[in-house]
Amino acid sequence: MSKKNKNRIGVVYSTNPDFEYQESGNNEQETAGNSAQNLKIWLDRKGGNKLVTRVADFKGNAFDLAVLKKSLQAACGSGGTVKNGEVLLQGDHRDKVLDYLIKEGYQAKKAGG
């Protein structure tokens, strides 16, 4: 089966020889510009009492969020992941992340305790 057919949602099989599948429009959310982003940065504790720096409120698609995660990992020298639309970085890197985001033109501030 071709990759094109795998992306079809809702239609499994049709006996109609004149059937034409109508693909839905692009559901990806447009990514707002850096200055339009209002990101929140806070420290969180995960399992094993590990510290995690969390960056939230990103408005955009998953690809752009992954690009932001990769650049934050490089800036902090730390590992990280994207979960539930948030970037999670291993360790306490709030100051580094805040400086990097402001330098890149994002509106960002520390949140939480």
C-alpha positions as CSV (number, residue, x, y, z in Angstrom):
1,M,0.0,0.0,0.0
2,S,1.4,3.4,-0.9
3,K,2.0,6.1,1.7
4,K,-0.6,8.2,0.1
5,N,-3.3,5.6,0.8
6,K,-2.1,5.2,4.4
7,N,-2.9,8.8,5.2
8,R,-6.6,8.4,4.3
9,I,-8.8,8.6,7.4
10,G,-12.3,7.2,7.5
11,V,-12.4,5.4,4.2
12,V,-11.3,1.7,4.2
13,Y,-12.9,0.4,1.0
14,S,-15.4,1.5,-1.5
15,T,-17.2,-0.6,-4.2
16,N,-18.1,2.5,-6.2
17,P,-15.9,2.7,-9.3
18,D,-16.4,6.5,-9.5
19,F,-15.5,7.1,-5.9
20,E,-13.0,9.9,-5.4
21,Y,-11.5,10.4,-1.9
22,Q,-11.5,14.0,-0.8
23,E,-8.6,14.8,1.3
24,S,-9.2,17.1,4.2
25,G,-7.3,20.4,4.4
26,N,-4.1,20.8,6.4
27,N,-4.9,20.6,10.1
28,E,-1.6,21.9,11.2
29,Q,-1.7,25.0,13.3
30,E,0.2,28.0,11.9
31,T,3.2,28.9,14.1
32,A,3.0,32.4,15.4
33,G,6.1,34.6,15.0
34,N,8.7,34.7,17.8
35,S,7.5,38.0,19.1
36,A,3.9,36.8,19.2
37,Q,4.8,33.8,21.4
38,N,4.3,34.3,25.2
39,L,6.2,31.4,26.7
40,K,6.2,30.4,30.4
41,I,9.3,28.8,32.0
42,W,9.1,26.9,35.3
43,L,10.9,24.3,37.3
44,D,9.2,21.0,38.0
45,R,10.1,17.8,39.9
46,K,9.6,14.5,38.2
47,G,10.0,10.9,39.4
48,G,13.1,10.2,41.5
49,N,13.1,13.9,42.7
50,K,14.7,15.0,39.4
51,L,14.5,18.6,38.3
52,V,13.0,19.4,34.9
53,T,12.8,22.8,33.2
54,R,9.4,23.2,31.5
55,V,8.7,25.6,28.6
56,A,4.9,25.9,27.9
57,D,2.4,27.9,25.9
58,F,4.0,27.5,22.5
59,K,1.6,28.4,19.7
60,G,2.4,26.4,16.6
61,N,2.8,23.0,15.0
62,A,4.7,20.0,16.3
63,F,7.6,20.4,13.9
64,D,8.4,24.0,15.0
65,L,8.2,22.9,18.6
66,A,10.7,20.1,18.0
67,V,13.0,22.7,16.3
68,L,12.7,24.9,19.4
69,K,13.5,21.9,21.7
70,K,16.6,21.0,19.7
71,S,17.9,24.6,19.9
72,L,17.2,24.8,23.6
73,Q,19.0,21.5,24.2
74,A,22.0,22.9,22.3
75,A,21.9,26.1,24.3
76,C,21.7,24.4,27.7
77,G,23.9,21.4,26.9
78,S,21.1,19.1,28.2
79,G,18.8,16.4,27.1
80,G,15.1,17.0,26.7
81,T,11.8,16.0,25.1
82,V,8.5,17.3,23.9
83,K,5.4,16.1,25.7
84,N,1.9,17.4,25.5
85,G,2.9,20.5,23.6
86,E,5.6,21.4,26.2
87,V,9.4,21.3,26.1
88,L,10.9,19.4,29.0
89,L,14.7,19.9,29.6
90,Q,16.6,17.8,32.1
91,G,17.9,19.9,35.0
92,D,17.5,23.5,36.3
93,H,18.1,25.6,33.2
94,R,15.5,28.4,33.7
95,D,18.0,31.2,33.5
96,K,19.8,29.8,30.4
97,V,16.4,29.1,28.7
98,L,15.1,32.6,29.5
99,D,18.2,34.3,28.2
100,Y,18.2,32.2,25.0
101,L,14.5,32.8,24.3
102,I,14.7,36.6,24.8
103,K,17.8,36.7,22.6
104,E,15.8,34.8,19.9
105,G,13.0,37.4,20.1
106,Y,10.4,35.4,22.1
107,Q,8.4,36.9,24.8
108,A,9.2,34.7,27.8
109,K,9.0,34.9,31.6
110,K,9.5,32.7,34.6
111,A,6.4,31.2,36.1
112,G,5.6,29.1,39.2
113,G,7.4,29.1,42.5
